[in-house]
Amino acid sequence: MRLTTKGRFAVTAMIDLALHSGHGPVTLAGISERQKISLSYLEQLFGKLRRNKLVGSVRGPGGGYRLAKPMSEVSVVDIILAVDEPIDATQCGGKENCHNDQRCMTHDLWASLNVRIRDYLALVTLEQLVASPKVKDIAVLQDMRACKQSEETVLA
């Protein structure tokens, strides 16, 4: 199974949103700057996250995004599926047609792996990720870097 950039970026952006949501709505520009994810890509991801009711948007000055549910109710699998990321290790996408239009010998192996991966990701919540000391340390460093870059931009 391969998790693409879409799934990785969506999870990363949701962690960033959760970490910074205590100060009101979080802008995509802020997430973009801290996580080095293009703003246009984040706009696409957050459109899907909003349609799947994982985030809500706040319009106007001071606007941005906020979590639509408590962090304890948002799992990693929710985030990945919300952005249309498949969780599938089979070569055929579950269609059982990967070997000369027939089921391959290892189909059940990969299908069982899909179930285990999905079950594991369903157990991991945004709350657990945000509570991780390593995640918090990385977030502090990213915030410091973003502040320093903003100061350098103002002074230039």
Phi and psi restraints in degrees (value plus and minus 20) as a CYANA .aco file:
   2 ARG   PHI    -144.4  -104.4
   2 ARG   PSI     102.4   142.4
   3 LEU   PHI    -111.2   -71.2
   3 LEU   PSI     101.9   141.9
   4 THR   PHI    -101.3   -61.3
   4 THR   PSI     155.1   195.1
   5 THR   PHI     -76.2   -36.2
   5 THR   PSI     -56.4   -16.4
   6 LYS   PHI     -77.2   -37.2
   6 LYS   PSI     -69.5   -29.5
   7 GLY   PHI     -87.1   -47.1
   7 GLY   PSI     -63.9   -23.9
   8 ARG   PHI     -82.0   -42.0
   8 ARG   PSI     -67.3   -27.3
   9 PHE   PHI     -85.4   -45.4
   9 PHE   PSI     -57.4   -17.4
  10 ALA   PHI     -83.6   -43.6
  10 ALA   PSI     -64.4   -24.4
  11 VAL   PHI     -85.3   -45.3
  11 VAL   PSI     -65.0   -25.0
  12 THR   PHI     -79.9   -39.9
  12 THR   PSI     -65.7   -25.7
  13 ALA   PHI     -84.7   -44.7
  13 ALA   PSI     -58.0   -18.0
  14 MET   PHI     -87.6   -47.6
  14 MET   PSI     -56.8   -16.8
  15 ILE   PHI     -84.5   -44.5
  15 ILE   PSI     -65.7   -25.7
  16 ASP   PHI     -79.3   -39.3
  16 ASP   PSI     -66.2   -26.2
  17 LEU   PHI     -78.1   -38.1
  17 LEU   PSI     -66.3   -26.3
  18 ALA   PHI     -84.1   -44.1
  18 ALA   PSI     -60.9   -20.9
  19 LEU   PHI     -86.2   -46.2
  19 LEU   PSI     -51.5   -11.5
  20 HIS   PHI    -124.1   -84.1
  20 HIS   PSI     -15.7    24.3
  21 SER   PHI     -96.9   -56.9
  21 SER   PSI     -30.2     9.8
  22 GLY   PHI     -89.9   -49.9
  22 GLY   PSI     -31.0     9.0
  23 HIS   PHI    -129.7   -89.7
  23 HIS   PSI       1.9    41.9
  24 GLY   PHI      78.8   118.8
  24 GLY   PSI    -189.7  -149.7
  25 PRO   PHI     -77.6   -37.6
  25 PRO   PSI     125.9   165.9
  26 VAL   PHI    -127.8   -87.8
  26 VAL   PSI     111.4   151.4
  27 THR   PHI    -102.5   -62.5
  27 THR   PSI     129.1   169.1
  28 LEU   PHI     -86.9   -46.9
  28 LEU   PSI     -50.4   -10.4
  29 ALA   PHI     -82.1   -42.1
  29 ALA   PSI     -59.2   -19.2
  30 GLY   PHI     -85.4   -45.4
  30 GLY   PSI     -64.6   -24.6
  31 ILE   PHI     -82.8   -42.8
  31 ILE   PSI     -64.0   -24.0
  32 SER   PHI     -77.7   -37.7
  32 SER   PSI     -65.3   -25.3
  33 GLU   PHI     -86.3   -46.3
  33 GLU   PSI     -65.3   -25.3
  34 ARG   PHI     -90.2   -50.2
  34 ARG   PSI     -59.2   -19.2
  35 GLN   PHI    -119.9   -79.9
  35 GLN   PSI     -24.6    15.4
  36 LYS   PHI      37.6    77.6
  36 LYS   PSI      25.0    65.0
  37 ILE   PHI    -134.1   -94.1
  37 ILE   PSI     114.5   154.5
  38 SER   PHI     -80.7   -40.7
  38 SER   PSI     122.7   162.7
  39 LEU   PHI     -80.9   -40.9
  39 LEU   PSI     -62.1   -22.1
  40 SER   PHI     -85.2   -45.2
  40 SER   PSI     -55.3   -15.3
  41 TYR   PHI     -87.7   -47.7
  41 TYR   PSI     -62.1   -22.1
  42 LEU   PHI     -82.0   -42.0
  42 LEU   PSI     -58.8   -18.8
  43 GLU   PHI     -80.1   -40.1
  43 GLU   PSI     -61.5   -21.5
  44 GLN   PHI     -84.6   -44.6
  44 GLN   PSI     -67.2   -27.2
  45 LEU   PHI     -82.0   -42.0
  45 LEU   PSI     -65.2   -25.2
  46 PHE   PHI     -90.6   -50.6
  46 PHE   PSI     -46.9    -6.9
  47 GLY   PHI     -81.0   -41.0
  47 GLY   PSI     -64.0   -24.0
  48 LYS   PHI     -89.8   -49.8
  48 LYS   PSI     -61.0   -21.0
  49 LEU   PHI     -83.4   -43.4
  49 LEU   PSI     -57.1   -17.1
  50 ARG   PHI     -88.5   -48.5
  50 ARG   PSI     -64.6   -24.6
  51 ARG   PHI     -81.8   -41.8
  51 ARG   PSI     -48.6    -8.6
  52 ASN   PHI    -114.0   -74.0
  52 ASN   PSI      -7.2    32.8
  53 LYS   PHI      39.3    79.3
  53 LYS   PSI      14.3    54.3
  54 LEU   PHI    -115.4   -75.4
  54 LEU   PSI     -46.3    -6.3
  55 VAL   PHI    -153.1  -113.1
  55 VAL   PSI     139.4   179.4
  56 GLY   PHI    -145.9  -105.9
  56 GLY   PSI     132.5   172.5
  57 SER   PHI    -126.7   -86.7
  57 SER   PSI     128.9   168.9
  58 VAL   PHI    -140.8  -100.8
  58 VAL   PSI     101.3   141.3
  59 ARG   PHI    -109.3   -69.3
  59 ARG   PSI     143.9   183.9
  60 GLY   PHI      69.8   109.8
  60 GLY   PSI    -196.8  -156.8
  61 PRO   PHI     -79.8   -39.8
  61 PRO   PSI     115.6   155.6
  62 GLY   PHI      58.3    98.3
  62 GLY   PSI     -10.7    29.3
  63 GLY   PHI    -100.6   -60.6
  63 GLY   PSI     159.4   199.4
  64 GLY   PHI     139.1   179.1
  64 GLY   PSI    -164.5  -124.5
  65 TYR   PHI    -142.2  -102.2
  65 TYR   PSI     133.9   173.9
  66 ARG   PHI    -159.3  -119.3
  66 ARG   PSI     141.7   181.7
  67 LEU   PHI     -90.2   -50.2
  67 LEU   PSI     119.9   159.9
  68 ALA   PHI    -111.7   -71.7
  68 ALA   PSI     -31.5     8.5
  69 LYS   PHI    -157.1  -117.1
  69 LYS   PSI     140.3   180.3
  70 PRO   PHI     -81.0   -41.0
  70 PRO   PSI     126.3   166.3
  71 MET   PHI     -76.2   -36.2
  71 MET   PSI     -50.7   -10.7
  72 SER   PHI     -89.6   -49.6
  72 SER   PSI     -35.3     4.7
  73 GLU   PHI    -123.0   -83.0
  73 GLU   PSI     -15.2    24.8
  74 VAL   PHI    -134.2   -94.2
  74 VAL   PSI      94.7   134.7
  75 SER   PHI    -117.5   -77.5
  75 SER   PSI     143.2   183.2
  76 VAL   PHI     -81.6   -41.6
  76 VAL   PSI     -58.1   -18.1
  77 VAL   PHI     -84.8   -44.8
  77 VAL   PSI     -54.8   -14.8
  78 ASP   PHI     -79.1   -39.1
  78 ASP   PSI     -64.8   -24.8
  79 ILE   PHI     -85.8   -45.8
  79 ILE   PSI     -68.4   -28.4
  80 ILE   PHI     -83.0   -43.0
  80 ILE   PSI     -65.0   -25.0
  81 LEU   PHI     -89.0   -49.0
  81 LEU   PSI     -50.7   -10.7
  82 ALA   PHI     -83.0   -43.0
  82 ALA   PSI     -51.5   -11.5
  83 VAL   PHI    -117.2   -77.2
  83 VAL   PSI       0.8    40.8
  84 ASP   PHI      44.6    84.6
  84 ASP   PSI      13.0    53.0
  85 GLU   PHI    -111.9   -71.9
  85 GLU   PSI     100.1   140.1
  86 PRO   PHI     -95.1   -55.1
  86 PRO   PSI     125.1   165.1
  87 ILE   PHI    -130.3   -90.3
  87 ILE   PSI      68.5   108.5
  88 ASP   PHI    -170.6  -130.6
  88 ASP   PSI      96.7   136.7
  89 ALA   PHI    -112.8   -72.8
  89 ALA   PSI     -25.9    14.1
  90 THR   PHI     -94.2   -54.2
  90 THR   PSI     132.2   172.2
  91 GLN   PHI     -95.8   -55.8
  91 GLN   PSI     -43.9    -3.9
  92 CYS   PHI    -118.8   -78.8
  92 CYS   PSI     -18.3    21.7
  93 GLY   PHI      48.8    88.8
  93 GLY   PSI       5.8    45.8
  94 GLY   PHI      63.5   103.5
  94 GLY   PSI     -17.5    22.5
  95 LYS   PHI    -104.2   -64.2
  95 LYS   PSI     -28.8    11.2
  96 GLU   PHI      40.5    80.5
  96 GLU   PSI      19.2    59.2
  97 ASN   PHI    -151.6  -111.6
  97 ASN   PSI       8.7    48.7
  98 CYS   PHI    -107.0   -67.0
  98 CYS   PSI     -31.0     9.0
  99 HIS   PHI    -141.2  -101.2
  99 HIS   PSI      74.8   114.8
 100 ASN   PHI      31.2    71.2
 100 ASN   PSI      27.2    67.2
 101 ASP   PHI      44.9    84.9
 101 ASP   PSI      -0.4    39.6
 102 GLN   PHI    -145.0  -105.0
 102 GLN   PSI     149.0   189.0
 103 ARG   PHI     -88.6   -48.6
 103 ARG   PSI     116.2   156.2
 104 CYS   PHI    -104.5   -64.5
 104 CYS   PSI     147.1   187.1
 105 MET   PHI     -87.0   -47.0
 105 MET   PSI     -46.2    -6.2
 106 THR   PHI    -122.2   -82.2
 106 THR   PSI      -9.1    30.9
 107 HIS   PHI     -75.1   -35.1
 107 HIS   PSI     -67.5   -27.5
 108 ASP   PHI     -83.6   -43.6
 108 ASP   PSI     -55.5   -15.5
 109 LEU   PHI     -79.5   -39.5
 109 LEU   PSI     -71.7   -31.7
 110 TRP   PHI     -90.3   -50.3
 110 TRP   PSI     -54.6   -14.6
 111 ALA   PHI     -85.9   -45.9
 111 ALA   PSI     -58.6   -18.6
 112 SER   PHI     -86.6   -46.6
 112 SER   PSI     -57.9   -17.9
 113 LEU   PHI     -82.8   -42.8
 113 LEU   PSI     -61.2   -21.2
 114 ASN   PHI     -74.6   -34.6
 114 ASN   PSI     -65.2   -25.2
 115 VAL   PHI     -83.1   -43.1
 115 VAL   PSI     -64.0   -24.0
 116 ARG   PHI     -85.9   -45.9
 116 ARG   PSI     -62.5   -22.5
 117 ILE   PHI     -82.9   -42.9
 117 ILE   PSI     -67.8   -27.8
 118 ARG   PHI     -81.2   -41.2
 118 ARG   PSI     -63.6   -23.6
 119 ASP   PHI     -81.3   -41.3
 119 ASP   PSI     -62.7   -22.7
 120 TYR   PHI     -84.1   -44.1
 120 TYR   PSI     -68.5   -28.5
 121 LEU   PHI     -85.6   -45.6
 121 LEU   PSI     -45.6    -5.6
 122 ALA   PHI     -92.1   -52.1
 122 ALA   PSI     -44.4    -4.4
 123 LEU   PHI    -102.7   -62.7
 123 LEU   PSI     -42.1    -2.1
 124 VAL   PHI    -109.7   -69.7
 124 VAL   PSI      98.6   138.6
 125 THR   PHI    -121.3   -81.3
 125 THR   PSI     140.6   180.6
 126 LEU   PHI     -78.8   -38.8
 126 LEU   PSI     -57.5   -17.5
 127 GLU   PHI     -79.4   -39.4
 127 GLU   PSI     -63.1   -23.1
 128 GLN   PHI     -85.2   -45.2
 128 GLN   PSI     -61.8   -21.8
 129 LEU   PHI     -84.6   -44.6
 129 LEU   PSI     -63.6   -23.6
 130 VAL   PHI     -86.8   -46.8
 130 VAL   PSI     -50.7   -10.7
 131 ALA   PHI     -97.4   -57.4
 131 ALA   PSI     -32.8     7.2
 132 SER   PHI     -84.3   -44.3
 132 SER   PSI     106.9   146.9
 133 PRO   PHI     -78.3   -38.3
 133 PRO   PSI     -55.9   -15.9
 134 LYS   PHI     -85.5   -45.5
 134 LYS   PSI     -61.8   -21.8
 135 VAL   PHI     -83.9   -43.9
 135 VAL   PSI     -62.9   -22.9
 136 LYS   PHI     -82.0   -42.0
 136 LYS   PSI     -62.5   -22.5
 137 ASP   PHI     -81.4   -41.4
 137 ASP   PSI     -63.9   -23.9
 138 ILE   PHI     -83.7   -43.7
 138 ILE   PSI     -61.2   -21.2
 139 ALA   PHI     -82.5   -42.5
 139 ALA   PSI     -60.5   -20.5
 140 VAL   PHI     -82.0   -42.0
 140 VAL   PSI     -64.9   -24.9
 141 LEU   PHI     -82.6   -42.6
 141 LEU   PSI     -61.6   -21.6
 142 GLN   PHI     -84.6   -44.6
 142 GLN   PSI     -61.2   -21.2
 143 ASP   PHI     -83.2   -43.2
 143 ASP   PSI     -61.5   -21.5
 144 MET   PHI     -84.7   -44.7
 144 MET   PSI     -62.0   -22.0
 145 ARG   PHI     -83.3   -43.3
 145 ARG   PSI     -63.7   -23.7
 146 ALA   PHI     -84.3   -44.3
 146 ALA   PSI     -59.9   -19.9
 147 CYS   PHI     -83.9   -43.9
 147 CYS   PSI     -64.5   -24.5
 148 LYS   PHI     -82.8   -42.8
 148 LYS   PSI     -62.6   -22.6
 149 GLN   PHI     -85.6   -45.6
 149 GLN   PSI     -56.9   -16.9
 150 SER   PHI     -85.5   -45.5
 150 SER   PSI     -62.3   -22.3
 151 GLU   PHI     -83.4   -43.4
 151 GLU   PSI     -62.1   -22.1
 152 GLU   PHI     -83.9   -43.9
 152 GLU   PSI     -56.4   -16.4
 153 THR   PHI     -86.8   -46.8
 153 THR   PSI     -62.6   -22.6
 154 VAL   PHI     -85.5   -45.5
 154 VAL   PSI     -59.9   -19.9
 155 LEU   PHI     -95.1   -55.1
 155 LEU   PSI     -41.5    -1.5
